Amino acid sequence: MFLSVFDIFKIGVGPSSSHTMGPMSAAARFLDEIAGPDWPRPHGAVVRALKVSLHGSLAFTGVGHATDRAVILGLCGARPDTVDPDSMETLVESVRRDRAVSPEGHPTYQFNPATDLVFDRKQPLPGHANGMVFTAYDRDETLLLRRVYYSVGGGFILSDIELEAEKKRRAAKQDAAGAGAAGPGAGPRVPYPFANGREMLEMAGSSGLSIAEMKRANEEVHMSGADLDAGLDRLWQAMDGCVERGLRGEGHLPGGLKVRRRAQALHEKLQDDWKSNRVNPLQANDWLSLFAMAVNEENAAGGRVVTAPTNGASGVVPAVLRYLVRFHEDLDDQAIRNFLLTAAAIGGILKTNASISGAEVGCQGEVGSASAMAAAGMAAVLGGTPHQIENAAEIALEHHLGMTCDPVAGLVQVPCIERNALGAVKAVTAASLAIRGDGTHFVSLDACIETMRQTGRDMSDSYKETSKGGLAVNVVEC
């Protein structure tokens, strides 16, 4: 199962990859289907009105995660990687006022968010916790087209048919060497089609290549080396830009909790310590936490972020990489690319064998996965062997097992922002422990991933991004 580095890392907008980016992409995909020929359109029928219902976790925490805004934007033709964050509110308000959407290349469709966008908390859809139903009608309100989509984490979207095929693929344990795309269907075969940690280590041993080199070879089946490097550089520029914007952000985050942005003030204090040469025994933790919080405050504000592997966990990988750029003298452009390639290799294994969706397995699948990816990337650029890199990922993931997803008020703020900070600290600790060992360890990465999958399966839905348990019900909203 081949997942590109650009599947794992996607440029988009906050606050949630599964609740914001996914629904926006689903809405845009529905528009493409309406305009396309692949549905039984009655002769002379013209689509005049659209309706959407959100189910499961999307229904329970969709308002806090800005899912309603995302659907409206998607029906306007916006896409996560190209939409201008500064123009989103104006566009949404115009739809609410006009009760219609006018996507480019389409006629105007009737769509009143107040009545045509339904948060259905009573009827979950069978395929996944993040379900959506999009419907199109003619002028007489006759149903013309109905599509069901699922947002399966990290901004990935599958139709109900695609999701069922994916489940059958997993159940049948088909040959992982037949590399495919993020969804169903065959794609070009890749030279190193590792589907789990064991295969990754075996292929690294037989080829003599690093994990980053194998990942690069797989990517270059689909694109040139120059295009790959340019894409990786764009990812890092977007991550670094998000850190910078977060360091400048002021005031309170939107949503009603009145959570104060802290990154700017913390940055000023650390800069003062740096200039005065005062000894700070907590320096590493402070800078890591700062960078992670800067990203996740920007994400909570709906700004431009990179899924890593999700928006809710988008601060961990950039924080560790930014920390290395600042404090590791030998880090060059190629090392940054190798970090991202290695992290993406681990992210692909996690998604293939478990989940990166908080609505499916809790926050262990989001911040836990991000921490494992960042630990692997750091171990790689510090000269770790494939076995040490795999060990680093396992250590980081192991110490997030069982972590619930319980956002207060359904917002990606409390405890999400600080969890990213701690995820970054754990990643660096895991990488350090692994690098100082020889790669031999008791628990394999594969065993840890399978444990995460089983734990997520057994976890109550109250602790999987529904805001029906944990901190979400024990913290008084102000």
ZAMAR-677586 format. One record per residue (C-alpha): residue number from 0; residue in three letters; chain; x, y, z. Coordinates in steps of 0.2 Angstrom, whole numbers, padded with zeros to 4 digits. Layout:
<sites>
- mimi, tiba, semar, east, north, up
- NUM, ALA, A, X, Y, Z
...
</sites>
This chain:
<sites>
- mimi, tiba, semar, east, north, up
- 0, MET, A, 0000, 0000, 0000
- 1, PHE, A, 0009, 0015, -0006
- 2, LEU, A, 0005, 0032, 0002
- 3, SER, A, 0015, 0047, -0004
- 4, VAL, A, 0024, 0059, 0007
- 5, PHE, A, 0011, 0071, 0000
- 6, ASP, A, -0003, 0060, 0006
- 7, ILE, A, 0003, 0061, 0023
- 8, PHE, A, 0008, 0079, 0023
- 9, LYS, A, -0005, 0090, 0015
- 10, ILE, A, -0006, 0109, 0015
- 11, GLY, A, -0023, 0115, 0021
- 12, VAL, A, -0032, 0126, 0034
- 13, GLY, A, -0037, 0123, 0052
- 14, PRO, A, -0043, 0118, 0064
- 15, SER, A, -0046, 0100, 0059
- 16, SER, A, -0040, 0088, 0045
- 17, SER, A, -0054, 0076, 0047
- 18, HIS, A, -0068, 0089, 0052
- 19, THR, A, -0062, 0104, 0041
- 20, MET, A, -0051, 0099, 0027
- 21, GLY, A, -0060, 0082, 0024
- 22, PRO, A, -0078, 0089, 0023
- 23, MET, A, -0072, 0104, 0012
- 24, SER, A, -0064, 0091, 0000
- 25, ALA, A, -0080, 0080, 0000
- 26, ALA, A, -0090, 0095, -0004
- 27, ALA, A, -0079, 0100, -0019
- 28, ARG, A, -0079, 0082, -0024
- 29, PHE, A, -0098, 0082, -0024
- 30, LEU, A, -0098, 0097, -0036
- 31, ASP, A, -0086, 0088, -0047
- 32, GLU, A, -0099, 0073, -0048
- 33, ILE, A, -0113, 0084, -0051
- 34, ALA, A, -0104, 0092, -0066
- 35, GLY, A, -0098, 0075, -0072
- 36, PRO, A, -0106, 0062, -0083
- 37, ASP, A, -0105, 0047, -0071
- 38, TRP, A, -0122, 0047, -0063
- 39, PRO, A, -0139, 0043, -0070
- 40, ARG, A, -0146, 0061, -0073
- 41, PRO, A, -0164, 0060, -0079
- 42, HIS, A, -0167, 0068, -0096
- 43, GLY, A, -0168, 0087, -0095
- 44, ALA, A, -0165, 0087, -0076
- 45, VAL, A, -0156, 0102, -0069
- 46, VAL, A, -0149, 0103, -0051
- 47, ARG, A, -0156, 0118, -0042
- 48, ALA, A, -0153, 0114, -0024
- 49, LEU, A, -0141, 0106, -0012
- 50, LYS, A, -0142, 0098, 0005
- 51, VAL, A, -0129, 0090, 0017
- 52, SER, A, -0131, 0080, 0033
- 53, LEU, A, -0116, 0077, 0045
- 54, HIS, A, -0116, 0061, 0056
- 55, GLY, A, -0106, 0053, 0070
- 56, SER, A, -0091, 0063, 0077
- 57, LEU, A, -0094, 0077, 0063
- 58, ALA, A, -0112, 0080, 0070
- 59, PHE, A, -0106, 0081, 0089
- 60, THR, A, -0090, 0092, 0087
- 61, GLY, A, -0093, 0099, 0069
- 62, VAL, A, -0097, 0116, 0075
- 63, GLY, A, -0082, 0118, 0086
- 64, HIS, A, -0071, 0110, 0072
- 65, ALA, A, -0079, 0123, 0059
- 66, THR, A, -0086, 0108, 0049
- 67, ASP, A, -0101, 0119, 0044
- 68, ARG, A, -0089, 0133, 0038
- 69, ALA, A, -0079, 0119, 0028
- 70, VAL, A, -0094, 0112, 0020
- 71, ILE, A, -0100, 0129, 0014
- 72, LEU, A, -0083, 0134, 0007
- 73, GLY, A, -0082, 0117, -0002
- 74, LEU, A, -0099, 0120, -0010
- 75, CYS, A, -0092, 0137, -0015
- 76, GLY, A, -0078, 0127, -0024
- 77, ALA, A, -0064, 0131, -0012
- 78, ARG, A, -0051, 0118, -0009
- 79, PRO, A, -0040, 0116, 0007
- 80, ASP, A, -0024, 0118, -0002
- 81, THR, A, -0028, 0134, -0011
- 82, VAL, A, -0042, 0143, -0001
- 83, ASP, A, -0036, 0160, 0005
- 84, PRO, A, -0039, 0160, 0024
- 85, ASP, A, -0041, 0178, 0025
- 86, SER, A, -0056, 0177, 0013
- 87, MET, A, -0065, 0163, 0021
- 88, GLU, A, -0077, 0172, 0033
- 89, THR, A, -0082, 0184, 0020
- 90, LEU, A, -0087, 0170, 0008
- 91, VAL, A, -0096, 0160, 0022
- 92, GLU, A, -0106, 0176, 0027
- 93, SER, A, -0111, 0179, 0009
- 94, VAL, A, -0118, 0161, 0008
- 95, ARG, A, -0128, 0163, 0024
- 96, ARG, A, -0135, 0180, 0018
- 97, ASP, A, -0139, 0174, 0000
- 98, ARG, A, -0144, 0156, 0005
- 99, ALA, A, -0135, 0150, -0011
- 100, VAL, A, -0118, 0145, -0018
- 101, SER, A, -0111, 0149, -0034
- 102, PRO, A, -0096, 0139, -0037
- 103, GLU, A, -0085, 0143, -0053
- 104, GLY, A, -0091, 0133, -0068
- 105, HIS, A, -0108, 0129, -0060
- 106, PRO, A, -0125, 0138, -0060
- 107, THR, A, -0130, 0145, -0043
- 108, TYR, A, -0137, 0132, -0032
- 109, GLN, A, -0150, 0135, -0018
- 110, PHE, A, -0142, 0131, -0001
- 111, ASN, A, -0147, 0139, 0015
- 112, PRO, A, -0135, 0133, 0029
- 113, ALA, A, -0148, 0136, 0042
- 114, THR, A, -0159, 0122, 0035
- 115, ASP, A, -0149, 0113, 0022
- 116, LEU, A, -0134, 0109, 0033
- 117, VAL, A, -0140, 0096, 0046
- 118, PHE, A, -0130, 0090, 0061
- 119, ASP, A, -0138, 0073, 0063
- 120, ARG, A, -0133, 0067, 0081
- 121, LYS, A, -0146, 0053, 0081
- 122, GLN, A, -0141, 0042, 0065
- 123, PRO, A, -0122, 0038, 0063
- 124, LEU, A, -0117, 0031, 0047
- 125, PRO, A, -0111, 0013, 0046
- 126, GLY, A, -0094, 0015, 0038
- 127, HIS, A, -0085, 0027, 0049
- 128, ALA, A, -0087, 0039, 0063
- 129, ASN, A, -0085, 0054, 0051
- 130, GLY, A, -0099, 0052, 0039
- 131, MET, A, -0107, 0064, 0027
- 132, VAL, A, -0122, 0063, 0015
- 133, PHE, A, -0123, 0076, 0000
- 134, THR, A, -0139, 0077, -0010
- 135, ALA, A, -0144, 0087, -0025
- 136, TYR, A, -0162, 0091, -0030
- 137, ASP, A, -0171, 0099, -0045
- 138, ARG, A, -0183, 0114, -0044
- 139, ASP, A, -0197, 0102, -0038
- 140, GLU, A, -0186, 0095, -0024
- 141, THR, A, -0185, 0079, -0033
- 142, LEU, A, -0169, 0070, -0027
- 143, LEU, A, -0157, 0068, -0042
- 144, LEU, A, -0141, 0063, -0034
- 145, ARG, A, -0135, 0056, -0017
- 146, ARG, A, -0118, 0053, -0012
- 147, VAL, A, -0110, 0046, 0005
- 148, TYR, A, -0093, 0051, 0010
- 149, TYR, A, -0082, 0047, 0025
- 150, SER, A, -0068, 0058, 0032
- 151, VAL, A, -0056, 0045, 0037
- 152, GLY, A, -0042, 0056, 0045
- 153, GLY, A, -0028, 0067, 0039
- 154, GLY, A, -0039, 0075, 0026
- 155, PHE, A, -0042, 0058, 0017
- 156, ILE, A, -0059, 0056, 0009
- 157, LEU, A, -0067, 0040, 0003
- 158, SER, A, -0085, 0036, -0004
- 159, ASP, A, -0095, 0023, 0004
- 160, ILE, A, -0091, 0011, -0010
- 161, GLU, A, -0072, 0015, -0009
- 162, LEU, A, -0072, 0013, 0010
- 163, GLU, A, -0080, -0004, 0009
- 164, ALA, A, -0067, -0009, -0004
- 165, GLU, A, -0053, -0003, 0007
- 166, LYS, A, -0060, -0013, 0022
- 167, LYS, A, -0061, -0029, 0011
- 168, ARG, A, -0043, -0026, 0005
- 169, ARG, A, -0037, -0025, 0023
- 170, ALA, A, -0047, -0040, 0028
- 171, ALA, A, -0040, -0051, 0014
- 172, LYS, A, -0022, -0046, 0018
- 173, GLN, A, -0019, -0044, -0001
- 174, ASP, A, -0001, -0043, -0007
- 175, ALA, A, 0006, -0027, 0000
- 176, ALA, A, 0019, -0027, -0014
- 177, GLY, A, 0005, -0021, -0026
- 178, ALA, A, 0007, -0003, -0022
- 179, GLY, A, -0009, 0007, -0024
- 180, ALA, A, -0015, 0025, -0021
- 181, ALA, A, -0023, 0032, -0005
- 182, GLY, A, -0039, 0025, -0011
- 183, PRO, A, -0044, 0009, -0020
- 184, GLY, A, -0037, 0004, -0036
- 185, ALA, A, -0020, -0001, -0043
- 186, GLY, A, -0006, 0011, -0046
- 187, PRO, A, 0012, 0009, -0052
- 188, ARG, A, 0023, -0003, -0042
- 189, VAL, A, 0036, 0004, -0032
- 190, PRO, A, 0053, -0004, -0028
- 191, TYR, A, 0052, -0004, -0009
- 192, PRO, A, 0033, -0008, -0005
- 193, PHE, A, 0035, -0010, 0013
- 194, ALA, A, 0018, -0011, 0022
- 195, ASN, A, 0024, -0013, 0040
- 196, GLY, A, 0040, -0010, 0051
- 197, ARG, A, 0046, -0028, 0048
- 198, GLU, A, 0046, -0027, 0029
- 199, MET, A, 0054, -0009, 0030
- 200, LEU, A, 0069, -0016, 0040
- 201, GLU, A, 0071, -0031, 0029
- 202, MET, A, 0071, -0021, 0014
- 203, ALA, A, 0083, -0008, 0021
- 204, GLY, A, 0094, -0023, 0026
- 205, SER, A, 0094, -0031, 0009
- 206, SER, A, 0096, -0015, -0001
- 207, GLY, A, 0108, -0006, 0010
- 208, LEU, A, 0098, 0010, 0009
- 209, SER, A, 0091, 0021, 0022
- 210, ILE, A, 0072, 0023, 0025
- 211, ALA, A, 0073, 0040, 0017
- 212, GLU, A, 0082, 0033, 0002
- 213, MET, A, 0069, 0019, 0000
- 214, LYS, A, 0055, 0031, 0002
- 215, ARG, A, 0063, 0043, -0011
- 216, ALA, A, 0065, 0029, -0023
- 217, ASN, A, 0046, 0025, -0021
- 218, GLU, A, 0041, 0043, -0024
- 219, GLU, A, 0052, 0044, -0039
- 220, VAL, A, 0041, 0031, -0048
- 221, HIS, A, 0028, 0045, -0048
- 222, MET, A, 0038, 0061, -0051
- 223, SER, A, 0056, 0067, -0054
- 224, GLY, A, 0068, 0069, -0041
- 225, ALA, A, 0068, 0088, -0044
- 226, ASP, A, 0049, 0089, -0042
- 227, LEU, A, 0050, 0078, -0026
- 228, ASP, A, 0063, 0090, -0019
- 229, ALA, A, 0053, 0105, -0023
- 230, GLY, A, 0037, 0098, -0016
- 231, LEU, A, 0047, 0093, 0000
- 232, ASP, A, 0054, 0111, 0001
- 233, ARG, A, 0036, 0118, -0001
- 234, LEU, A, 0030, 0107, 0014
- 235, TRP, A, 0044, 0113, 0025
- 236, GLN, A, 0041, 0131, 0020
- 237, ALA, A, 0023, 0130, 0024
- 238, MET, A, 0027, 0122, 0041
- 239, ASP, A, 0040, 0135, 0045
- 240, GLY, A, 0028, 0149, 0039
- 241, CYS, A, 0015, 0142, 0051
- 242, VAL, A, 0027, 0143, 0066
- 243, GLU, A, 0032, 0161, 0061
- 244, ARG, A, 0013, 0166, 0060
- 245, GLY, A, 0010, 0157, 0077
- 246, LEU, A, 0024, 0166, 0085
- 247, ARG, A, 0016, 0183, 0080
- 248, GLY, A, -0002, 0179, 0085
- 249, GLU, A, -0010, 0189, 0098
- 250, GLY, A, -0027, 0189, 0107
- 251, HIS, A, -0039, 0175, 0110
- 252, LEU, A, -0043, 0160, 0100
- 253, PRO, A, -0061, 0159, 0092
- 254, GLY, A, -0074, 0148, 0098
- 255, GLY, A, -0080, 0155, 0115
- 256, LEU, A, -0068, 0147, 0127
- 257, LYS, A, -0058, 0163, 0127
- 258, VAL, A, -0041, 0153, 0126
- 259, ARG, A, -0027, 0166, 0126
- 260, ARG, A, -0013, 0163, 0113
- 261, ARG, A, 0003, 0161, 0123
- 262, ALA, A, 0016, 0158, 0110
- 263, GLN, A, 0021, 0176, 0107
- 264, ALA, A, 0024, 0180, 0125
- 265, LEU, A, 0033, 0164, 0128
- 266, HIS, A, 0044, 0167, 0113
- 267, GLU, A, 0049, 0184, 0120
- 268, LYS, A, 0054, 0177, 0136
- 269, LEU, A, 0065, 0164, 0128
- 270, GLN, A, 0073, 0177, 0117
- 271, ASP, A, 0077, 0187, 0132
- 272, ASP, A, 0085, 0172, 0140
- 273, TRP, A, 0095, 0169, 0125
- 274, LYS, A, 0101, 0186, 0123
- 275, SER, A, 0106, 0187, 0141
- 276, ASN, A, 0115, 0170, 0141
- 277, ARG, A, 0106, 0165, 0156
- 278, VAL, A, 0107, 0146, 0160
- 279, ASN, A, 0091, 0138, 0156
- 280, PRO, A, 0090, 0119, 0161
- 281, LEU, A, 0073, 0118, 0152
- 282, GLN, A, 0079, 0126, 0136
- 283, ALA, A, 0075, 0111, 0125
- 284, ASN, A, 0058, 0108, 0131
- 285, ASP, A, 0054, 0126, 0131
- 286, TRP, A, 0058, 0129, 0113
- 287, LEU, A, 0050, 0113, 0107
- 288, SER, A, 0034, 0117, 0117
- 289, LEU, A, 0035, 0135, 0110
- 290, PHE, A, 0036, 0129, 0092
- 291, ALA, A, 0022, 0116, 0094
- 292, MET, A, 0010, 0128, 0102
- 293, ALA, A, 0013, 0141, 0089
- 294, VAL, A, 0008, 0129, 0075
- 295, ASN, A, -0008, 0123, 0085
- 296, GLU, A, -0013, 0140, 0090
- 297, GLU, A, -0013, 0145, 0072
- 298, ASN, A, -0022, 0129, 0067
- 299, ALA, A, -0035, 0133, 0080
- 300, ALA, A, -0037, 0150, 0073
- 301, GLY, A, -0041, 0142, 0056
- 302, GLY, A, -0025, 0147, 0048
- 303, ARG, A, -0014, 0139, 0035
- 304, VAL, A, -0006, 0123, 0042
- 305, VAL, A, 0001, 0106, 0036
- 306, THR, A, -0007, 0090, 0041
- 307, ALA, A, 0006, 0080, 0050
- 308, PRO, A, -0002, 0068, 0049
- 309, THR, A, -0018, 0078, 0055
- 310, ASN, A, -0022, 0096, 0059
- 311, GLY, A, -0025, 0092, 0077
- 312, ALA, A, -0007, 0085, 0078
- 313, SER, A, 0000, 0097, 0066
- 314, GLY, A, 0012, 0105, 0078
- 315, VAL, A, 0023, 0090, 0083
- 316, VAL, A, 0033, 0087, 0067
- 317, PRO, A, 0036, 0106, 0063
- 318, ALA, A, 0041, 0109, 0081
- 319, VAL, A, 0055, 0095, 0081
- 320, LEU, A, 0061, 0100, 0064
- 321, ARG, A, 0061, 0119, 0068
- 322, TYR, A, 0071, 0114, 0084
- 323, LEU, A, 0084, 0105, 0074
- 324, VAL, A, 0085, 0119, 0061
- 325, ARG, A, 0089, 0131, 0076
- 326, PHE, A, 0100, 0121, 0086
- 327, HIS, A, 0108, 0108, 0075
- 328, GLU, A, 0122, 0116, 0065
- 329, ASP, A, 0124, 0102, 0052
- 330, LEU, A, 0106, 0102, 0046
- 331, ASP, A, 0105, 0106, 0028
- 332, ASP, A, 0091, 0106, 0015
- 333, GLN, A, 0094, 0088, 0011
- 334, ALA, A, 0093, 0083, 0029
- 335, ILE, A, 0076, 0092, 0031
- 336, ARG, A, 0070, 0082, 0016
- 337, ASN, A, 0076, 0066, 0023
- 338, PHE, A, 0067, 0070, 0039
- 339, LEU, A, 0051, 0072, 0030
- 340, LEU, A, 0053, 0057, 0020
- 341, THR, A, 0057, 0046, 0035
- 342, ALA, A, 0043, 0053, 0045
- 343, ALA, A, 0031, 0050, 0030
- 344, ALA, A, 0037, 0032, 0029
- 345, ILE, A, 0032, 0029, 0047
- 346, GLY, A, 0016, 0039, 0044
- 347, GLY, A, 0011, 0028, 0030
- 348, ILE, A, 0014, 0012, 0040
- 349, LEU, A, 0003, 0019, 0054
- 350, LYS, A, -0011, 0024, 0043
- 351, THR, A, -0011, 0007, 0033
- 352, ASN, A, -0011, -0004, 0049
- 353, ALA, A, -0021, 0006, 0062
- 354, SER, A, -0027, 0024, 0060
- 355, ILE, A, -0023, 0042, 0061
- 356, SER, A, -0041, 0047, 0065
- 357, GLY, A, -0045, 0054, 0082
- 358, ALA, A, -0063, 0049, 0078
- 359, GLU, A, -0058, 0031, 0075
- 360, VAL, A, -0044, 0028, 0088
- 361, GLY, A, -0043, 0043, 0099
- 362, CYS, A, -0029, 0055, 0101
- 363, GLN, A, -0016, 0041, 0101
- 364, GLY, A, -0019, 0040, 0082
- 365, GLU, A, -0016, 0059, 0080
- 366, VAL, A, -0003, 0065, 0092
- 367, GLY, A, 0004, 0048, 0095
- 368, SER, A, 0007, 0045, 0077
- 369, ALA, A, 0014, 0063, 0075
- 370, SER, A, 0026, 0060, 0089
- 371, ALA, A, 0032, 0043, 0081
- 372, MET, A, 0034, 0051, 0064
- 373, ALA, A, 0044, 0066, 0072
- 374, ALA, A, 0055, 0054, 0082
- 375, ALA, A, 0059, 0044, 0067
- 376, GLY, A, 0063, 0059, 0057
- 377, MET, A, 0075, 0066, 0070
- 378, ALA, A, 0084, 0049, 0073
- 379, ALA, A, 0086, 0048, 0054
- 380, VAL, A, 0095, 0066, 0052
- 381, LEU, A, 0106, 0062, 0068
- 382, GLY, A, 0113, 0047, 0059
- 383, GLY, A, 0102, 0033, 0066
- 384, THR, A, 0102, 0016, 0058
- 385, PRO, A, 0085, 0009, 0051
- 386, HIS, A, 0083, -0001, 0067
- 387, GLN, A, 0087, 0014, 0078
- 388, ILE, A, 0074, 0024, 0068
- 389, GLU, A, 0061, 0011, 0070
- 390, ASN, A, 0065, 0010, 0088
- 391, ALA, A, 0063, 0029, 0090
- 392, ALA, A, 0046, 0028, 0082
- 393, GLU, A, 0040, 0014, 0093
- 394, ILE, A, 0046, 0022, 0109
- 395, ALA, A, 0036, 0038, 0105
- 396, LEU, A, 0020, 0029, 0100
- 397, GLU, A, 0021, 0017, 0115
- 398, HIS, A, 0020, 0031, 0127
- 399, HIS, A, 0004, 0039, 0119
- 400, LEU, A, -0006, 0022, 0119
- 401, GLY, A, -0023, 0024, 0126
- 402, MET, A, -0023, 0043, 0124
- 403, THR, A, -0041, 0049, 0122
- 404, CYS, A, -0048, 0063, 0110
- 405, ASP, A, -0059, 0074, 0122
- 406, PRO, A, -0059, 0092, 0115
- 407, VAL, A, -0067, 0104, 0127
- 408, ALA, A, -0082, 0112, 0118
- 409, GLY, A, -0077, 0102, 0102
- 410, LEU, A, -0063, 0115, 0099
- 411, VAL, A, -0046, 0110, 0094
- 412, GLN, A, -0039, 0120, 0108
- 413, VAL, A, -0040, 0112, 0125
- 414, PRO, A, -0031, 0100, 0128
- 415, CYS, A, -0025, 0099, 0110
- 416, ILE, A, -0012, 0113, 0109
- 417, GLU, A, -0003, 0107, 0124
- 418, ARG, A, -0004, 0089, 0119
- 419, ASN, A, 0006, 0094, 0104
- 420, ALA, A, 0020, 0102, 0114
- 421, LEU, A, 0021, 0086, 0125
- 422, GLY, A, 0021, 0075, 0109
- 423, ALA, A, 0036, 0085, 0103
- 424, VAL, A, 0045, 0083, 0119
- 425, LYS, A, 0042, 0064, 0119
- 426, ALA, A, 0048, 0063, 0101
- 427, VAL, A, 0065, 0071, 0105
- 428, THR, A, 0066, 0060, 0120
- 429, ALA, A, 0062, 0044, 0110
- 430, ALA, A, 0075, 0049, 0097
- 431, SER, A, 0088, 0052, 0110
- 432, LEU, A, 0085, 0035, 0118
- 433, ALA, A, 0085, 0026, 0102
- 434, ILE, A, 0101, 0034, 0095
- 435, ARG, A, 0110, 0029, 0111
- 436, GLY, A, 0105, 0011, 0109
- 437, ASP, A, 0109, -0001, 0096
- 438, GLY, A, 0092, -0003, 0089
- 439, THR, A, 0088, -0019, 0099
- 440, HIS, A, 0072, -0017, 0109
- 441, PHE, A, 0058, -0028, 0116
- 442, VAL, A, 0042, -0021, 0108
- 443, SER, A, 0042, -0019, 0089
- 444, LEU, A, 0034, -0004, 0080
- 445, ASP, A, 0022, -0016, 0072
- 446, ALA, A, 0017, -0023, 0089
- 447, CYS, A, 0014, -0006, 0095
- 448, ILE, A, 0004, -0001, 0080
- 449, GLU, A, -0007, -0016, 0082
- 450, THR, A, -0009, -0012, 0100
- 451, MET, A, -0015, 0006, 0095
- 452, ARG, A, -0028, -0002, 0083
- 453, GLN, A, -0035, -0014, 0096
- 454, THR, A, -0035, 0000, 0109
- 455, GLY, A, -0045, 0011, 0098
- 456, ARG, A, -0057, -0003, 0093
- 457, ASP, A, -0060, -0006, 0112
- 458, MET, A, -0061, 0013, 0117
- 459, SER, A, -0078, 0020, 0120
- 460, ASP, A, -0085, 0032, 0107
- 461, SER, A, -0086, 0045, 0121
- 462, TYR, A, -0067, 0046, 0120
- 463, LYS, A, -0066, 0047, 0101
- 464, GLU, A, -0068, 0066, 0096
- 465, THR, A, -0086, 0066, 0101
- 466, SER, A, -0084, 0078, 0116
- 467, LYS, A, -0095, 0066, 0126
- 468, GLY, A, -0081, 0061, 0139
- 469, GLY, A, -0065, 0065, 0147
- 470, LEU, A, -0060, 0083, 0149
- 471, ALA, A, -0074, 0088, 0138
- 472, VAL, A, -0087, 0085, 0151
- 473, ASN, A, -0076, 0089, 0166
- 474, VAL, A, -0070, 0106, 0162
- 475, VAL, A, -0083, 0120, 0165
- 476, GLU, A, -0085, 0130, 0149
- 477, CYS, A, -0083, 0149, 0152
</sites>
